[in-house]
Amino acid sequence: MIIRISDLEVTVHESDDLNRMHVESDSDHIAIDTALRSSGLGHLGEENSVVLDTAALRSRCTDPTPDWERRWAAMMDYATKKGWTRDGGRSIVAHIESQ
């Protein structure tokens, strides 16, 4: 899954690929934080990362396959084991990749 941020627009791409998740942006961190907050999707985290609201992220995922819910749960379990979730799984951390 790829979360793209450009100017003040946040879009989710490849939402069926739950084996990877990251943010792509060529914006500065202030613009990324502003875009995430205004979209209700999250906020800037620490060390080149963002903290995403999992419910808001799920709501932006389109056309999931029949086993998508199971794979989402597996992704969240993996992220929790790695220490990438916050607030009991209500948020998930993703790293930022510059475009």
N, C-alpha and C positions, 0 to 999 in steps of 0.2 A: 504494500500500500504506500502510495506517495501522496503527501500533502504538499501542494504547491501554493506558495505565497508570492504574489506580485502586487506591488502598490498596496491597495487595501482589499484585495480579493484573495480569498482562501478557497481552494478547490481540492477535492479528493479524487485521486486517479488510481486505477488498478486495485480497487477495493476487494477484489476477489483473491489477490495475492497476499495472504496473511503470513507468509514466511519471512517477510521483511517489511519494515515500516520506517520511513524517514521523512523529513521535511526538506523540500528543495526551494531555495530562494536566492535571489541576488540582492535582496533588500538588506538594509542594515538592521541591527537588533531592535532598535526603537520602532521601526516600521513593522517588523515581524510581530512584536508584542502588541502594537496598536491593532494590526489586522486580526490577530487571534482574539483579542479582547472584544473588538467590535463585532466579530462574527459569532461570539459566544462559544468558540471552540477551545479556548485555553489561554495560555500566557507564556511568556518567555521563561525558561528555566535557568539552570546554572550550566556553565561550561559548554556553550554552544548547543543547547538543547531547548526543547519546549515541553510544556506540561499540557497535555490534551485531555479534555473532558471526554470520558469514554462514551457516555450516553449521546453527547452531541456528535462525536465522531461516528458512532454507529448509525445515527440518523442520516448521515451524509453518504453512507455506503449504498450504492445502487445495484440492482439486479444481482443479489447474492444467489449463489448456487444452492441446491437443496441441502448440502452438508455445511453451508456457510456458518450457521450458528455453532455447530460442533467445533469447527476450525477456529472460530472467534474465541470460544471458551478455551481451547488449547493454547492459542496465542496469549491470552490473558494469564493463564496458568504459568506459561513459560516466562512471561514478563515479570510476574510476581516472584517467581523463584530467582530471577536475575536481579531483583530489587528495582525494577523499572516502573512499578506501579506506586501510587500514592493514595491516601485516604481510603484504604480498604478496597482498592480497585476502581474507585470512581474517577481516577486520573491515571494516565500512562505517559511516560517520558519517551520522547523521540529526539534523535539527534538531527542537527541541521547540516545539510550539504549545500555548498554554494554551487550555483549553476554556472 
